[in-house]
Amino acid sequence: MTNILKWIHEYKTNYSKLILSLPELKILELLNKIKISIEKKQKFFVIGNCGSSANASHLVTDLGKGASDVVGNRFN
């Protein structure tokens, strides 16, 4: 296996472990808080540092554009 293939395999393995380790009830709790914020027309801040700032920016863009077809309102 070449070095790049080894890196890809390790990256996928580690990422899969990370995703599977996320507690589903905590994710649901976060989604409920976002839903309540939408309903109350509240503001909240999403922040990140380095690579996570790109993830934060992407999330805010998705919310601002109404990326979810399930949620009738979008954040402004």
N, CA, C and O atoms as a GROMACS GRO file, in nm:
protein
  304
    1MET      N    1   0.085  -0.117   0.000
    1MET     CA    2   0.000   0.000   0.000
    1MET      C    3   0.090   0.124   0.000
    1MET      O    4   0.183   0.135   0.080
    2THR      N    5   0.061   0.216  -0.090
    2THR     CA    6   0.142   0.338  -0.095
    2THR      C    7   0.112   0.424   0.028
    2THR      O    8   0.014   0.403   0.098
    3ASN      N    9   0.200   0.521   0.050
    3ASN     CA   10   0.182   0.609   0.166
    3ASN      C   11   0.049   0.683   0.161
    3ASN      O   12  -0.018   0.697   0.263
    4ILE      N   13   0.011   0.732   0.044
    4ILE     CA   14  -0.114   0.807   0.034
    4ILE      C   15  -0.235   0.716   0.057
    4ILE      O   16  -0.331   0.757   0.121
    5LEU      N   17  -0.230   0.594   0.007
    5LEU     CA   18  -0.340   0.500   0.032
    5LEU      C   19  -0.349   0.464   0.180
    5LEU      O   20  -0.459   0.450   0.235
    6LYS      N   21  -0.234   0.450   0.244
    6LYS     CA   22  -0.233   0.424   0.388
    6LYS      C   23  -0.295   0.542   0.463
    6LYS      O   24  -0.375   0.522   0.555
    7TRP      N   25  -0.258   0.663   0.423
    7TRP     CA   26  -0.312   0.783   0.487
    7TRP      C   27  -0.464   0.790   0.468
    7TRP      O   28  -0.537   0.820   0.563
    8ILE      N   29  -0.511   0.764   0.346
    8ILE     CA   30  -0.655   0.766   0.318
    8ILE      C   31  -0.727   0.664   0.406
    8ILE      O   32  -0.831   0.694   0.465
    9HIS      N   33  -0.673   0.545   0.414
    9HIS     CA   34  -0.734   0.439   0.494
    9HIS      C   35  -0.740   0.480   0.642
    9HIS      O   36  -0.843   0.463   0.707
   10GLU      N   37  -0.630   0.532   0.694
   10GLU     CA   38  -0.627   0.573   0.834
   10GLU      C   39  -0.722   0.689   0.861
   10GLU      O   40  -0.789   0.693   0.964
   11TYR      N   41  -0.729   0.782   0.767
   11TYR     CA   42  -0.819   0.896   0.781
   11TYR      C   43  -0.964   0.849   0.788
   11TYR      O   44  -1.039   0.891   0.876
   12LYS      N   45  -1.003   0.763   0.695
   12LYS     CA   46  -1.140   0.709   0.694
   12LYS      C   47  -1.170   0.632   0.821
   12LYS      O   48  -1.279   0.646   0.878
   13THR      N   49  -1.077   0.553   0.867
   13THR     CA   50  -1.096   0.473   0.988
   13THR      C   51  -1.115   0.564   1.109
   13THR      O   52  -1.207   0.545   1.187
   14ASN      N   53  -1.027   0.663   1.124
   14ASN     CA   54  -1.036   0.754   1.238
   14ASN      C   55  -1.162   0.839   1.232
   14ASN      O   56  -1.225   0.863   1.334
   15TYR      N   57  -1.199   0.886   1.114
   15TYR     CA   58  -1.319   0.967   1.098
   15TYR      C   59  -1.443   0.885   1.131
   15TYR      O   60  -1.535   0.934   1.197
   16SER      N   61  -1.445   0.762   1.086
   16SER     CA   62  -1.558   0.673   1.116
   16SER      C   63  -1.571   0.651   1.266
   16SER      O   64  -1.682   0.653   1.320
   17LYS      N   65  -1.459   0.629   1.334
   17LYS     CA   66  -1.462   0.611   1.479
   17LYS      C   67  -1.517   0.736   1.548
   17LYS      O   68  -1.596   0.727   1.642
   18LEU      N   69  -1.474   0.852   1.500
   18LEU     CA   70  -1.520   0.978   1.559
   18LEU      C   71  -1.671   0.993   1.542
   18LEU      O   72  -1.741   1.022   1.639
   19ILE      N   73  -1.721   0.974   1.422
   19ILE     CA   74  -1.865   0.988   1.395
   19ILE      C   75  -1.945   0.890   1.480
   19ILE      O   76  -2.047   0.927   1.538
   20LEU      N   77  -1.900   0.767   1.487
   20LEU     CA   78  -1.972   0.666   1.564
   20LEU      C   79  -1.967   0.692   1.714
   20LEU      O   80  -2.052   0.641   1.788
   21SER      N   81  -1.871   0.770   1.760
   21SER     CA   82  -1.859   0.797   1.904
   21SER      C   83  -1.947   0.914   1.948
   21SER      O   84  -1.964   0.936   2.068
   22LEU      N   85  -2.004   0.990   1.853
   22LEU     CA   86  -2.088   1.104   1.890
   22LEU      C   87  -2.216   1.055   1.956
   22LEU      O   88  -2.286   0.970   1.901
   23PRO      N   89  -2.248   1.107   2.075
   23PRO     CA   90  -2.369   1.064   2.144
   23PRO      C   91  -2.494   1.119   2.075
   23PRO      O   92  -2.511   1.240   2.063
   24GLU      N   93  -2.579   1.030   2.031
   24GLU     CA   94  -2.697   1.069   1.953
   24GLU      C   95  -2.792   1.159   2.032
   24GLU      O   96  -2.854   1.249   1.975
   25LEU      N   97  -2.804   1.136   2.162
   25LEU     CA   98  -2.891   1.221   2.242
   25LEU      C   99  -2.840   1.364   2.250
   25LEU      O  100  -2.920   1.458   2.255
   26LYS      N  101  -2.709   1.383   2.250
   26LYS     CA  102  -2.651   1.517   2.251
   26LYS      C  103  -2.676   1.587   2.117
   26LYS      O  104  -2.701   1.708   2.114
   27ILE      N  105  -2.671   1.512   2.008
   27ILE     CA  106  -2.700   1.569   1.876
   27ILE      C  107  -2.846   1.612   1.872
   27ILE      O  108  -2.877   1.721   1.823
   28LEU      N  109  -2.934   1.528   1.922
   28LEU     CA  110  -3.077   1.562   1.927
   28LEU      C  111  -3.101   1.685   2.014
   28LEU      O  112  -3.182   1.770   1.980
   29GLU      N  113  -3.031   1.694   2.125
   29GLU     CA  114  -3.042   1.810   2.213
   29GLU      C  115  -3.002   1.938   2.140
   29GLU      O  116  -3.070   2.041   2.151
   30LEU      N  117  -2.894   1.933   2.066
   30LEU     CA  118  -2.850   2.049   1.988
   30LEU      C  119  -2.952   2.086   1.882
   30LEU      O  120  -2.983   2.204   1.864
   31LEU      N  121  -3.004   1.988   1.812
   31LEU     CA  122  -3.105   2.015   1.709
   31LEU      C  123  -3.230   2.079   1.769
   31LEU      O  124  -3.289   2.168   1.709
   32ASN      N  125  -3.269   2.033   1.886
   32ASN     CA  126  -3.385   2.092   1.953
   32ASN      C  127  -3.359   2.237   1.993
   32ASN      O  128  -3.448   2.321   1.982
   33LYS      N  129  -3.238   2.266   2.038
   33LYS     CA  130  -3.202   2.404   2.072
   33LYS      C  131  -3.205   2.494   1.949
   33LYS      O  132  -3.250   2.608   1.956
   34ILE      N  133  -3.157   2.443   1.836
   34ILE     CA  134  -3.162   2.519   1.712
   34ILE      C  135  -3.307   2.543   1.671
   34ILE      O  136  -3.343   2.653   1.629
   35LYS      N  137  -3.389   2.440   1.684
   35LYS     CA  138  -3.531   2.453   1.648
   35LYS      C  139  -3.599   2.559   1.734
   35LYS      O  140  -3.675   2.641   1.683
   36ILE      N  141  -3.572   2.558   1.863
   36ILE     CA  142  -3.630   2.658   1.954
   36ILE      C  143  -3.581   2.798   1.915
   36ILE      O  144  -3.659   2.894   1.917
   37SER      N  145  -3.454   2.810   1.881
   37SER     CA  146  -3.401   2.940   1.838
   37SER      C  147  -3.473   2.991   1.714
   37SER      O  148  -3.502   3.110   1.703
   38ILE      N  149  -3.501   2.902   1.621
   38ILE     CA  150  -3.573   2.940   1.500
   38ILE      C  151  -3.712   2.989   1.537
   38ILE      O  152  -3.757   3.095   1.491
   39GLU      N  153  -3.780   2.912   1.620
   39GLU     CA  154  -3.917   2.947   1.658
   39GLU      C  155  -3.924   3.080   1.733
   39GLU      O  156  -4.019   3.156   1.715
   40LYS      N  157  -3.825   3.111   1.816
   40LYS     CA  158  -3.823   3.234   1.894
   40LYS      C  159  -3.754   3.349   1.820
   40LYS      O  160  -3.744   3.460   1.871
   41LYS      N  161  -3.708   3.321   1.697
   41LYS     CA  162  -3.636   3.420   1.616
   41LYS      C  163  -3.518   3.479   1.694
   41LYS      O  164  -3.494   3.600   1.691
   42GLN      N  165  -3.446   3.392   1.762
   42GLN     CA  166  -3.330   3.432   1.840
   42GLN      C  167  -3.204   3.426   1.756
   42GLN      O  168  -3.202   3.367   1.648
   43LYS      N  169  -3.100   3.488   1.807
   43LYS     CA  170  -2.968   3.481   1.742
   43LYS      C  171  -2.880   3.388   1.823
   43LYS      O  172  -2.892   3.379   1.945
   44PHE      N  173  -2.790   3.320   1.754
   44PHE     CA  174  -2.686   3.247   1.823
   44PHE      C  175  -2.561   3.254   1.738
   44PHE      O  176  -2.568   3.279   1.617
   45PHE      N  177  -2.449   3.231   1.799
   45PHE     CA  178  -2.320   3.246   1.733
   45PHE      C  179  -2.255   3.109   1.715
   45PHE      O  180  -2.261   3.023   1.803
   46VAL      N  181  -2.194   3.091   1.600
   46VAL     CA  182  -2.120   2.969   1.570
   46VAL      C  183  -1.976   3.012   1.547
   46VAL      O  184  -1.948   3.096   1.461
   47ILE      N  185  -1.884   2.955   1.623
   47ILE     CA  186  -1.745   2.996   1.614
   47ILE      C  187  -1.655   2.874   1.594
   47ILE      O  188  -1.692   2.761   1.624
   48GLY      N  189  -1.538   2.901   1.544
   48GLY     CA  190  -1.439   2.796   1.527
   48GLY      C  191  -1.302   2.856   1.511
   48GLY      O  192  -1.287   2.976   1.491
   49ASN      N  193  -1.201   2.772   1.521
   49ASN     CA  194  -1.063   2.814   1.508
   49ASN      C  195  -0.995   2.724   1.406
   49ASN      O  196  -1.008   2.601   1.411
   50CYS      N  197  -0.924   2.784   1.314
   50CYS     CA  198  -0.853   2.711   1.208
   50CYS      C  199  -0.954   2.635   1.121
   50CYS      O  200  -1.047   2.695   1.067
   51GLY      N  201  -0.937   2.504   1.106
   51GLY     CA  202  -1.025   2.427   1.020
   51GLY      C  203  -1.170   2.426   1.066
   51GLY      O  204  -1.262   2.422   0.984
   52SER      N  205  -1.190   2.432   1.198
   52SER     CA  206  -1.327   2.432   1.248
   52SER      C  207  -1.398   2.563   1.219
   52SER      O  208  -1.521   2.568   1.221
   53SER      N  209  -1.323   2.670   1.190
   53SER     CA  210  -1.388   2.795   1.151
   53SER      C  211  -1.452   2.780   1.013
   53SER      O  212  -1.555   2.841   0.986
   54ALA      N  213  -1.391   2.701   0.927
   54ALA     CA  214  -1.451   2.673   0.796
   54ALA      C  215  -1.580   2.593   0.813
   54ALA      O  216  -1.679   2.618   0.744
   55ASN      N  217  -1.579   2.497   0.905
   55ASN     CA  218  -1.701   2.421   0.934
   55ASN      C  219  -1.810   2.511   0.990
   55ASN      O  220  -1.926   2.499   0.952
   56ALA      N  221  -1.772   2.602   1.080
   56ALA     CA  222  -1.869   2.694   1.139
   56ALA      C  223  -1.927   2.785   1.031
   56ALA      O  224  -2.048   2.808   1.028
   57SER      N  225  -1.842   2.835   0.944
   57SER     CA  226  -1.888   2.921   0.835
   57SER      C  227  -1.982   2.847   0.742
   57SER      O  228  -2.083   2.902   0.698
   58HIS      N  229  -1.950   2.724   0.713
   58HIS     CA  230  -2.034   2.643   0.625
   58HIS      C  231  -2.172   2.619   0.688
   58HIS      O  232  -2.274   2.628   0.620
   59LEU      N  233  -2.174   2.588   0.818
   59LEU     CA  234  -2.300   2.566   0.888
   59LEU      C  235  -2.386   2.692   0.883
   59LEU      O  236  -2.505   2.684   0.854
   60VAL      N  237  -2.326   2.806   0.911
   60VAL     CA  238  -2.401   2.932   0.910
   60VAL      C  239  -2.455   2.961   0.771
   60VAL      O  240  -2.568   3.007   0.757
   61THR      N  241  -2.376   2.934   0.668
   61THR     CA  242  -2.422   2.954   0.531
   61THR      C  243  -2.541   2.864   0.501
   61THR      O  244  -2.639   2.910   0.442
   62ASP      N  245  -2.533   2.738   0.540
   62ASP     CA  246  -2.645   2.646   0.518
   62ASP      C  247  -2.771   2.693   0.589
   62ASP      O  248  -2.880   2.691   0.532
   63LEU      N  249  -2.757   2.736   0.714
   63LEU     CA  250  -2.872   2.782   0.788
   63LEU      C  251  -2.929   2.910   0.727
   63LEU      O  252  -3.051   2.926   0.718
   64GLY      N  253  -2.842   3.000   0.686
   64GLY     CA  254  -2.885   3.126   0.628
   64GLY      C  255  -2.954   3.111   0.494
   64GLY      O  256  -3.042   3.190   0.460
   65LYS      N  257  -2.916   3.010   0.420
   65LYS     CA  258  -2.979   2.987   0.290
   65LYS      C  259  -3.098   2.893   0.300
   65LYS      O  260  -3.160   2.860   0.199
   66GLY      N  261  -3.130   2.850   0.421
   66GLY     CA  262  -3.242   2.758   0.437
   66GLY      C  263  -3.214   2.625   0.371
   66GLY      O  264  -3.298   2.571   0.300
   67ALA      N  265  -3.094   2.571   0.396
   67ALA     CA  266  -3.052   2.448   0.330
   67ALA      C  267  -3.142   2.330   0.363
   67ALA      O  268  -3.149   2.233   0.287
   68SER      N  269  -3.210   2.337   0.476
   68SER     CA  270  -3.298   2.227   0.514
   68SER      C  271  -3.436   2.250   0.456
   68SER      O  272  -3.495   2.356   0.475
   69ASP      N  273  -3.488   2.152   0.387
   69ASP     CA  274  -3.624   2.164   0.332
   69ASP      C  275  -3.729   2.127   0.437
   69ASP      O  276  -3.849   2.138   0.412
   70VAL      N  277  -3.683   2.083   0.555
   70VAL     CA  278  -3.774   2.045   0.662
   70VAL      C  279  -3.814   2.168   0.744
   70VAL      O  280  -3.926   2.175   0.796
   71VAL      N  281  -3.724   2.263   0.757
   71VAL     CA  282  -3.746   2.382   0.839
   71VAL      C  283  -3.803   2.492   0.748
   71VAL      O  284  -3.744   2.527   0.647
   72GLY      N  285  -3.919   2.544   0.787
   72GLY     CA  286  -3.982   2.648   0.706
   72GLY      C  287  -3.911   2.782   0.713
   72GLY      O  288  -3.904   2.853   0.613
   73ASN      N  289  -3.858   2.817   0.829
   73ASN     CA  290  -3.788   2.944   0.846
   73ASN      C  291  -3.641   2.927   0.821
   73ASN      O  292  -3.587   2.816   0.828
   74ARG      N  293  -3.577   3.038   0.793
   74ARG     CA  294  -3.431   3.036   0.782
   74ARG      C  295  -3.376   3.141   0.875
   74ARG      O  296  -3.447   3.234   0.915
   75PHE      N  297  -3.252   3.129   0.909
   75PHE     CA  298  -3.187   3.228   0.996
   75PHE      C  299  -3.149   3.349   0.912
   75PHE      O  300  -3.108   3.335   0.797
   76ASN      N  301  -3.161   3.466   0.969
   76ASN     CA  302  -3.118   3.590   0.905
   76ASN      C  303  -3.018   3.661   0.991
   76ASN      O  304  -2.970   3.768   0.954
   0.00000   0.00000   0.00000
